Amino acid sequence: MEPISQPSQPLDAVFAALADPTRRAILSRLTRGEASVSELVEPFAISQPAISKHLKVLERAGLIERDVDRQRRPARLKADPMAAAVTWLEEFRRFWQGNFDQLDDVLQDLKREEGIRHE
């Protein structure tokens, strides 16, 4: 098995942004389309400035982009940086899958040995 590569700074920013449940909820909401700060604040018991801070973190991580549309700044999901995170996590899935396959082989061998002893 090849060593698992270390995350780069952009990937670090993605994981840091995804670490917060409010930011994950905002991203989930944005999968349905762009939204303003006032639209995003509705389901949360936090202030608009707090939502704006979360949006800045998401924007720095490259997970959203914001446009100026008259007086509002709608946020829009930009999922490409998450693809890098998924790719990085996929390396761990392959690692664990290999370990589970080995464990399954050992268990099958033990079952066969146990069956031979009881015959």
DOKELO-841816 format. One record per atom (N, C-alpha, C): atom name; x, y, z. Coordinates in Angstrom, 3 decimals. Layout:
<recs>
CA, X, Y, Z
...
</recs>
This chain:
<recs>
N, 0.846, -1.189, 0.000
CA, 0.000, 0.000, 0.000
C, 0.883, 1.241, 0.000
N, 0.597, 2.161, -0.904
CA, 1.343, 3.402, -0.971
C, 1.002, 4.256, 0.244
N, 1.976, 5.085, 0.694
CA, 1.662, 5.976, 1.823
C, 0.582, 6.970, 1.422
N, -0.244, 7.303, 2.382
CA, -1.325, 8.258, 2.143
C, -0.719, 9.651, 2.112
N, -1.016, 10.378, 1.051
CA, -0.429, 11.695, 0.861
C, -0.937, 12.682, 1.910
N, -0.110, 13.668, 2.175
CA, -0.471, 14.699, 3.138
C, -1.348, 15.741, 2.463
N, -2.355, 16.254, 3.167
CA, -3.218, 17.268, 2.574
C, -2.452, 18.561, 2.303
N, -2.839, 19.247, 1.259
CA, -2.240, 20.535, 0.944
C, -2.995, 21.624, 1.697
N, -2.474, 22.841, 1.632
CA, -3.144, 23.936, 2.339
C, -4.583, 24.145, 1.880
N, -4.871, 24.118, 0.553
CA, -6.285, 24.271, 0.174
C, -7.158, 23.164, 0.768
N, -6.633, 21.953, 0.811
CA, -7.388, 20.845, 1.386
C, -7.568, 21.038, 2.886
N, -6.549, 21.573, 3.545
CA, -6.669, 21.892, 4.976
C, -7.810, 22.878, 5.202
N, -7.917, 23.881, 4.333
CA, -8.974, 24.884, 4.470
C, -10.350, 24.252, 4.262
N, -10.444, 23.310, 3.320
CA, -11.719, 22.622, 3.072
C, -12.126, 21.830, 4.315
N, -11.195, 21.043, 4.859
CA, -11.526, 20.252, 6.048
C, -11.856, 21.141, 7.243
N, -11.142, 22.242, 7.394
CA, -11.437, 23.172, 8.500
C, -12.837, 23.761, 8.331
N, -13.184, 24.107, 7.099
CA, -14.521, 24.665, 6.845
C, -15.605, 23.623, 7.097
N, -15.344, 22.383, 6.695
CA, -16.335, 21.315, 6.868
C, -16.450, 20.836, 8.309
N, -15.512, 21.219, 9.157
CA, -15.522, 20.756, 10.551
C, -16.672, 21.355, 11.359
N, -17.234, 22.438, 10.896
CA, -18.296, 23.113, 11.649
C, -19.668, 22.700, 11.132
N, -20.574, 22.263, 12.028
CA, -21.899, 21.810, 11.583
C, -22.741, 22.912, 10.937
N, -22.574, 24.151, 11.366
CA, -23.330, 25.245, 10.753
C, -22.882, 25.425, 9.306
N, -21.583, 25.374, 9.070
CA, -21.082, 25.534, 7.699
C, -21.520, 24.364, 6.818
N, -21.533, 23.154, 7.383
CA, -22.022, 22.007, 6.597
C, -23.500, 22.193, 6.252
N, -24.277, 22.712, 7.203
CA, -25.703, 22.953, 6.947
C, -25.883, 24.025, 5.873
N, -25.047, 25.045, 5.907
CA, -25.114, 26.090, 4.880
C, -24.816, 25.478, 3.512
N, -23.785, 24.655, 3.427
CA, -23.453, 24.011, 2.151
C, -24.604, 23.131, 1.672
N, -25.211, 22.404, 2.594
CA, -26.360, 21.565, 2.221
C, -27.485, 22.420, 1.662
N, -27.747, 23.536, 2.301
CA, -28.795, 24.449, 1.808
C, -28.457, 24.954, 0.409
N, -27.181, 25.253, 0.171
CA, -26.780, 25.812, -1.121
C, -26.828, 24.784, -2.251
N, -26.986, 23.508, -1.926
CA, -27.161, 22.514, -2.988
C, -28.485, 22.732, -3.711
N, -29.413, 23.441, -3.069
CA, -30.723, 23.728, -3.674
C, -30.718, 25.024, -4.478
N, -29.593, 25.740, -4.467
CA, -29.495, 26.988, -5.213
C, -28.931, 28.104, -4.365
N, -28.580, 29.197, -5.015
CA, -27.969, 30.322, -4.310
C, -28.933, 30.912, -3.280
N, -28.335, 31.579, -2.289
CA, -29.147, 32.180, -1.220
C, -28.408, 33.380, -0.643
N, -29.186, 34.334, -0.160
CA, -28.618, 35.515, 0.499
C, -28.366, 35.188, 1.974
N, -27.648, 36.071, 2.643
CA, -27.389, 35.898, 4.081
C, -28.709, 35.819, 4.841
N, -29.652, 36.693, 4.507
CA, -30.933, 36.682, 5.228
C, -31.682, 35.366, 4.999
N, -31.550, 34.777, 3.818
CA, -32.183, 33.480, 3.568
C, -31.458, 32.361, 4.316
N, -30.146, 32.488, 4.423
CA, -29.370, 31.446, 5.094
C, -29.511, 31.481, 6.613
N, -29.788, 32.647, 7.170
CA, -29.880, 32.777, 8.619
C, -31.175, 32.178, 9.173
N, -32.210, 32.048, 8.330
CA, -33.535, 31.612, 8.787
C, -33.538, 30.359, 9.669
N, -32.897, 29.254, 9.269
CA, -33.021, 28.044, 10.095
C, -32.126, 28.015, 11.334
N, -31.303, 29.045, 11.516
CA, -30.342, 29.031, 12.623
C, -30.722, 30.022, 13.712
N, -30.313, 29.713, 14.901
CA, -30.541, 30.620, 16.030
C, -29.288, 31.463, 16.250
N, -28.751, 32.014, 15.153
CA, -27.572, 32.875, 15.248
C, -27.817, 34.118, 14.398
N, -26.981, 35.115, 14.592
CA, -27.171, 36.407, 13.927
C, -26.673, 36.386, 12.483
N, -27.104, 37.403, 11.737
CA, -26.609, 37.567, 10.370
C, -25.089, 37.754, 10.334
N, -24.511, 38.548, 11.257
CA, -23.045, 38.671, 11.244
C, -22.344, 37.320, 11.473
N, -22.936, 36.472, 12.287
CA, -22.339, 35.148, 12.517
C, -22.396, 34.302, 11.243
N, -23.522, 34.354, 10.540
CA, -23.642, 33.640, 9.260
C, -22.630, 34.199, 8.267
N, -22.474, 35.524, 8.250
CA, -21.503, 36.144, 7.345
C, -20.088, 35.649, 7.624
N, -19.757, 35.470, 8.894
CA, -18.425, 34.933, 9.237
C, -18.265, 33.516, 8.706
N, -19.305, 32.703, 8.849
CA, -19.254, 31.339, 8.313
C, -19.078, 31.367, 6.793
N, -19.790, 32.288, 6.140
CA, -19.681, 32.400, 4.685
C, -18.267, 32.792, 4.260
N, -17.621, 33.654, 5.038
CA, -16.243, 34.045, 4.723
C, -15.306, 32.849, 4.813
N, -15.493, 32.000, 5.812
CA, -14.669, 30.794, 5.943
C, -14.892, 29.881, 4.735
N, -16.153, 29.697, 4.363
CA, -16.481, 28.860, 3.207
C, -15.923, 29.442, 1.919
N, -15.955, 30.767, 1.818
CA, -15.434, 31.430, 0.622
C, -13.914, 31.287, 0.549
N, -13.218, 31.472, 1.671
CA, -11.755, 31.312, 1.692
C, -11.349, 29.885, 1.340
N, -12.173, 28.919, 1.718
CA, -11.884, 27.514, 1.406
C, -12.236, 27.176, -0.044
N, -12.864, 28.127, -0.737
CA, -13.233, 27.904, -2.127
C, -14.510, 27.098, -2.304
N, -15.271, 26.913, -1.220
CA, -16.478, 26.091, -1.278
C, -17.714, 26.850, -1.734
N, -17.646, 28.172, -1.658
CA, -18.742, 28.999, -2.172
C, -18.139, 30.181, -2.904
N, -18.965, 30.806, -3.703
CA, -18.607, 32.091, -4.286
C, -19.782, 33.023, -4.090
N, -19.478, 34.312, -4.005
CA, -20.529, 35.293, -3.758
C, -20.463, 36.380, -4.812
N, -21.623, 36.775, -5.275
CA, -21.743, 37.839, -6.259
C, -22.429, 39.028, -5.616
N, -22.210, 40.183, -6.207
CA, -22.950, 41.367, -5.785
C, -24.118, 41.504, -6.739
N, -25.298, 41.420, -6.194
CA, -26.533, 41.494, -6.976
C, -27.381, 42.595, -6.346
N, -27.219, 43.789, -6.837
CA, -27.847, 44.970, -6.242
C, -27.405, 45.099, -4.792
N, -28.337, 44.976, -3.860
CA, -27.981, 45.173, -2.460
C, -27.685, 43.874, -1.730
N, -27.853, 42.750, -2.376
CA, -27.586, 41.492, -1.689
C, -26.372, 40.816, -2.304
N, -25.779, 39.925, -1.570
CA, -24.616, 39.174, -2.055
C, -24.941, 37.690, -1.972
N, -25.624, 37.148, -2.970
CA, -26.005, 35.737, -2.897
C, -24.781, 34.820, -2.904
N, -24.870, 33.761, -2.116
CA, -23.809, 32.751, -2.055
C, -24.228, 31.580, -2.929
N, -23.240, 31.001, -3.590
CA, -23.486, 29.873, -4.489
C, -22.450, 28.796, -4.190
N, -22.894, 27.557, -4.153
CA, -22.027, 26.419, -3.885
C, -21.009, 26.251, -5.004
N, -19.791, 25.949, -4.614
CA, -18.708, 25.649, -5.548
C, -18.088, 24.351, -5.036
N, -18.517, 23.220, -5.546
CA, -18.187, 21.927, -4.954
C, -16.841, 21.356, -5.376
N, -16.160, 21.940, -6.354
CA, -14.893, 21.373, -6.825
C, -13.884, 21.108, -5.707
N, -13.686, 22.037, -4.763
CA, -12.711, 21.753, -3.704
C, -13.079, 20.530, -2.848
N, -14.371, 20.220, -2.753
CA, -14.774, 19.033, -1.997
C, -14.349, 17.762, -2.708
N, -14.243, 17.814, -4.031
CA, -13.795, 16.641, -4.790
C, -12.389, 16.248, -4.364
N, -11.533, 17.230, -4.111
CA, -10.172, 16.934, -3.637
C, -10.214, 16.256, -2.268
N, -11.126, 16.707, -1.408
CA, -11.263, 16.089, -0.083
C, -11.753, 14.653, -0.212
N, -12.703, 14.429, -1.103
CA, -13.233, 13.081, -1.315
C, -12.135, 12.167, -1.853
N, -11.345, 12.670, -2.787
CA, -10.239, 11.883, -3.344
C, -9.255, 11.508, -2.246
N, -8.933, 12.463, -1.391
CA, -7.992, 12.198, -0.306
C, -8.569, 11.160, 0.662
N, -9.850, 11.283, 1.001
CA, -10.496, 10.327, 1.902
C, -10.619, 8.948, 1.265
N, -10.738, 8.910, -0.044
CA, -10.848, 7.640, -0.767
C, -9.616, 6.764, -0.526
N, -8.455, 7.399, -0.360
CA, -7.241, 6.638, -0.050
C, -7.424, 5.843, 1.245
N, -8.080, 6.427, 2.228
CA, -8.332, 5.745, 3.489
C, -9.358, 4.637, 3.328
N, -10.356, 4.865, 2.490
CA, -11.343, 3.819, 2.239
C, -10.663, 2.588, 1.646
N, -9.764, 2.810, 0.688
CA, -9.039, 1.683, 0.097
C, -8.190, 0.977, 1.151
N, -7.554, 1.751, 2.031
CA, -6.742, 1.175, 3.104
C, -7.599, 0.290, 4.010
N, -8.741, 0.833, 4.460
CA, -9.605, 0.073, 5.354
C, -10.230, -1.117, 4.657
N, -10.583, -0.953, 3.396
CA, -11.155, -2.069, 2.651
C, -10.148, -3.210, 2.579
N, -8.887, -2.895, 2.329
CA, -7.845, -3.918, 2.306
C, -7.724, -4.622, 3.650
N, -7.795, -3.862, 4.731
CA, -7.734, -4.462, 6.066
C, -8.937, -5.351, 6.330
N, -10.114, -4.913, 5.923
CA, -11.319, -5.721, 6.121
C, -11.262, -6.998, 5.290
N, -10.734, -6.886, 4.074
CA, -10.598, -8.081, 3.234
C, -9.657, -9.092, 3.885
N, -8.556, -8.615, 4.458
CA, -7.623, -9.509, 5.149
C, -8.291, -10.153, 6.358
N, -9.031, -9.378, 7.111
CA, -9.729, -9.901, 8.275
C, -10.760, -10.945, 7.850
N, -11.461, -10.695, 6.766
CA, -12.439, -11.647, 6.254
C, -11.754, -12.961, 5.880
N, -10.579, -12.883, 5.262
CA, -9.826, -14.089, 4.910
C, -9.457, -14.889, 6.161
N, -9.013, -14.194, 7.200
CA, -8.645, -14.874, 8.453
C, -9.878, -15.540, 9.058
N, -11.002, -14.841, 9.078
CA, -12.223, -15.416, 9.642
C, -12.681, -16.640, 8.848
N, -12.580, -16.582, 7.534
CA, -12.955, -17.733, 6.702
C, -12.047, -18.922, 6.995
N, -10.743, -18.658, 7.157
CA, -9.800, -19.732, 7.491
C, -10.159, -20.350, 8.844
N, -10.483, -19.498, 9.828
CA, -10.846, -20.006, 11.152
C, -12.119, -20.842, 11.094
N, -13.095, -20.411, 10.305
CA, -14.336, -21.177, 10.158
C, -14.059, -22.538, 9.523
N, -13.188, -22.544, 8.507
CA, -12.850, -23.820, 7.863
C, -12.155, -24.753, 8.849
N, -11.213, -24.210, 9.611
CA, -10.492, -25.024, 10.603
C, -11.466, -25.567, 11.660
N, -12.366, -24.715, 12.102
CA, -13.354, -25.117, 13.102
C, -14.253, -26.218, 12.544
N, -14.651, -26.064, 11.280
CA, -15.492, -27.095, 10.636
C, -14.775, -28.403, 10.511
N, -13.500, -28.385, 10.207
CA, -12.697, -29.623, 10.077
C, -12.585, -30.313, 11.440
N, -12.409, -29.555, 12.519
CA, -12.277, -30.146, 13.855
C, -13.550, -30.819, 14.314
N, -14.706, -30.321, 13.867
CA, -15.984, -30.871, 14.331
C, -16.494, -31.996, 13.453
N, -15.796, -32.320, 12.389
CA, -16.283, -33.413, 11.518
C, -15.854, -34.742, 12.012
</recs>
